[in-house]
């Protein structure tokens, strides 16, 4: 137990300063590609948040976590609303309430899944990064590690793959379109957006007006 707590706390402290070059999900996706006989693809480049379009953090907050700057890792009101909605409509797809902090903890330290064990670890690592990292650092790691397409991780990679530009040169509309894919970036594409995606983009653009920047 001592070794577990010491190692996890140390890793969180180190990653407050060091770039996150690889995540467990990246290795899992590479394994799946090889297993299924597909072409191996891993596109990822770390950039600091200062090298990203200022609209990118605003877009993901508008899309994923409007209370990111206010909560301490968990949006209890969103959790309550999701629980009520899921109980009232069990036939529909389960509504989640994960914050950007929770998604960052999952992406960097854990594996995909819905087990209670993994959820417990997610709560633990979320609390740690909220304690040791600034909101700006959480956002920086999130935007560098989030899956944004098949074999594409982070805003710099998706900017180059889908828009032939850099993260710093992304337009407000492109940032909103990228954010629109995040519920399921392997299903929805910012390169070839459907009409549904374009509607989500427009909604996010409207909501971005009410989001306070980092």
N, C-alpha and C positions, 0 to 999 in steps of 0.2 A: 504493500500500500504506500509506504514511504517512497519507494522507487517510482511508482506510478505518478504520484502527485509531484514529486521533484522533477521528473522528466517532462511531464506535460506543461508544468508551469514554466520550466526553462525554455521549452520549445516555443511557447507563446511569447515569452519575453524576447527571444532571439528574432522571431519573425516580426516583431515590432520594428526592427531595423533592417532586416535582410529581405531581398526580393524573394518571392515564392515562385521558383522556376518550374516546379512540378507539383501536382496534387495526386492523391490516390485515384480520383476519377479519371485523370489522364491515362494512367497506367491500365486501369480497368477497361477503358474504351479501346486502347491499343490491343489489349488481350482479346477483346471481342472481335476486333477487326481481323486479327490473325486467325482466330478460331473459325470465323465465318468465311475465310478466304478472300476477304476484301483487301483493297489497297491500304497499306498502313499510312495513316495521316495524323500528324500532330502539329498544328500550327499555333504557336504561342510566342509572344514577345513581351517582356516586362517593360512597362513605361511608368514613370512617376505620374501622379495625379496632375502635376503641373504641365505635363506633356499631353494632356487629354483636353478635348473641347470642354469648356465649362458647362455646356448643355448636357453632357453625358451623365454626370451625377444627378442633375435635376430631373432628367428623363427617367432614370431608374427609380428615383424616389417617387415620382408621380405615378409610375406604373406598379411598383412593387411594395413601397413602404413610405407612405406620406408622412408618417410620424417618426421617421428615422432619427431626426435630430432631437426629438423630445423624449423618446423612451430609453430605457437602459438595457436593451437587448430583446425585450419581449413586449409586444403590444397586446395588453390584456383585454382591451375592448374588442380588438379584432378577433382574438381567440374566442371570446364570448359570443360574438356575432356569428363566427364560423360554426361554433358548436350548435347554436340554436338553429341555424339554417340547415346543417347536416342532419339534425334530429327531425326537423319538420319535413325535409325532402330527402329521405334515405335513398330514393331511386335515382337521384341525380349524382353527378360526379362530385366527390368530396371536395369541399372548399377548404383551402389551407389558410393559415395565418402566419406563416413564417416571415420574420423580419429579414432585412438585409444582413443584420448581425448573425442571425441564425443560419442563413444561407452561406455566409462566409465561413462560419465555424464548420459547417458540414462539408463545404467544398475543399477546405484546406486540410482538415484533420481527420475526416471520416469517409465513409463509403455510402453509396446510394442505398436506400431501403426505408422501410416503414416499421421496423420492429421497435418495441419499447426499449430494448437495450440501446439501440442506436440513438433513439430519441433522448434517452438519458444522457448519453455522452454529448449529444448536441447541446443540451441545456448547460452541461458543465463547461464545455468549451466556449459557448456563447458568453457565459458569465465571466470567464477568464479574459476573453478579448475585450469585453466592455470595461473590465477593470484595468487592463494594462495598455490597451491601445486607445488612441483618440478616434473620434468619429471619422475624421479625415483619413486616418490610416485604415480603418475598417473598409471605408468606401474604396480606397486605393487598391487594397488586396482583392476586394470583391470584383471590381471592374477588370482586374488582371487575371482572375482565376475562373470566372463564371464561364460555363459552356455556352457558346453563341452560335453553334452550328456543328455539322458533322466534322469532328476533328479540329474544331476551331475554339480556342480558349482566349478570352480577354478581348478588350476593346481594340487594341492595336492590330491584332490578328484579323478580327472581323472587318476593321476599316480597310485593311489591305486586300483581303480576299473578296469582299463584297462591294466595296466602293472605290477601290484602287486609289486610296489616299491614306493619310496617317490619322491616328487618333486625334491629334491636335487640330486637324483640318476638317473634321466632321461637322456638317451643318446641324442646325437645330432639328430639322426634319429627319435627317439620317439618324440622329441620336434617338429620336422618338420611335423610329421604325425598328432600330435595334432593341430598344426596351420592350417593344410590343411582342418580340419573339420569346422573351424570357420565361413565360409560363411553360413553354415546351420548345426549346430552340432546335430540337431534332425534327420536329414536325413543321414548325413555322420558319420561314426563311425571310431574312431581310434583303436577300439578293433578288429573289423572285416572289415578292409579296402578293398574297391573294387579296381579294376584295375585303375579306374579313380583317386581314392584317392592316390594310390601309384605313379601315374604319377605326381600328384600335390606335393606329398612329395619330389620327386626328383627335381622338379623345385624349390621348396622352399630351399632345401639343396644347390643348386647352387647359388641362390640369397643371401643366408645367408653369403656367402664369401665377399659380397660387403657391408654388413650392419655394421655400427659402433656400438659396444656394449655400453650399458649404462655406 
